[in-house]
Amino acid sequence: MDARAAMRRSVRVAPPPLAARAAVLLLLLLSALPLSLTYTYEQDVFAINGLYTALGSPSLPGWVTNGGDPCVENWQGVGCAASNITSITLNGINLGGQLGNTLANFTSIITLELSNNIIGGTIPDNLPVTIQRFFLSGNQLSGSLPSTLSTLTLLTDMSLSSNHLSGEIPDVFSALTGLINLDFSSNNLTGPLPPSMGNLKALTTLHIQDNQISGTLDVLQDLPLKDLNIQNNLFSGPVPPKLFNVPNFQRDGNPFNTSIAPSPLPAAPAPSPSLSPSTGHVPSKEPTKSPDVTNGNPPASGKHTIWTVKFVGYILVGVVSAVVIVLMVMFCVSKHKERKSKKVFRKSKKDVYPKSKIGREPQRLGEPKIKEVPEIKEHLVKPTNTVGKASNVVSNSSEELKVNASMKAPNVAYNTKEREATLYSPMRGKRELNKILYIIDVGI
């Protein structure tokens, strides 16, 4: 018996050391640890598979229509926190299709950015309530804004610009008190701004330009806006004065200073536009504002009046200038003609009245009178030679002048008009000319 016991002791195997046991246990833990930390949550996998199918199964690395592990396999544009999908960012990669109806199945998604693609269809009603940044601008989305936007209470940034959205903006902003940036620009939205927009106490940027939104801006006057763009809409009425304190306020392209009034009753007389304001606008509550206060620009009627006044002023200035120029031209022409006529007259006088034999010029036109003609005391002697008819004419004229001089009064002035008529008369002959020359010589 003792021999058998000793044999058994020699065959028994020694137990493994403690370090070896610890190593085996650590390997088992390490092999199981990655599976528990990185395996994507099943509901998120279902949601992303549905989105991929709705987009038309585009060529995206890692993406599949069924199953898969987005967080472990690093699908393109997918961000994870532990086993949950927290962001999907796929901007400007020509995605088509639609958004589908599985977005609400995401359990922890925070950011969804699918801007600048060609995604069509409508915005689904079922949206993930955990979303904070929602960007779908630059696509081909149509239809109206979903009323389920009111459930996105964690939303801080949303851009749905440059799509084909239509209809009125729903009254869904009462609970979106954390919304900071909102962009609905370049769509076909209509109607007034909803009253719940007044609850957006964190809103600093609002872009709603290039739509057909109407009504007034009163709902925005108490918001902490720093960037407000409402260009190219149908806003009317006065602009609240508080909005002029917005650092970047763009408001062109709106019919401000007018109000949309309901159709008047058939029995009611049409109010005079100069005395009665349009219906629905109480002048006692709203003081008259200058163009700079209401719109920053003059109204259309003021612009037209100013333009008309300027146009009339330009016409008057042009007419006065033309009249002055015409008068100056006429004055210059008249002066030129007067000088020319004086030159001609002086030349004609020189030609008609030659100098006398003793070197003296004849009496000028305009002189008061010609000196007295004294009596001729001596008798002129007839020439003995018979030169002809000319000498007889001179002799006869001398005798006539002697008789006339003795008969006339001493202080009779010679009539210049008569002299001119005599000189220019074609019926007078050489005899009359000799008479005049003789009288002038005797008088001088």
Secondary structure, DSSP 4 states (H G I P E B T S, - for coil): -HHHHHHHHHHPPPPPPHHHHHHHHHHHHHHHHHHHHHPPPHHHHHHHHHHHHHTT----TT--SS---HHHHT-TTEEEETTEEEEEE--SS---S---S-GGG-SS--EEE--SS---SB--S---TT--EEE--SS--EE---GGGGG-TT--EEE--SSEEEEEPPS--TT-TT--EEE--SSEEEEPPPGGGGG-TT--EEE--SSEEEE-SGGGTTS--SEEE--SSEE-SPPPGGGGGSSEEE--SS-TT---PPPPPSSSPPPPTTTSPPTT--TTTS----HHHHTSS--HHHHHHHHHHHHHHHHHHHHHHHHHHHHHHHHHHHHHHHHHHHHHHHHHHHHHS---TTSPPPPPTT-S-PPP-----SPPPPPSS---HHHHHHHHHHHHHHHHHHHS-TTPPPPHHHHHHHHH-TT--HHHHHHHHHHHHHH-
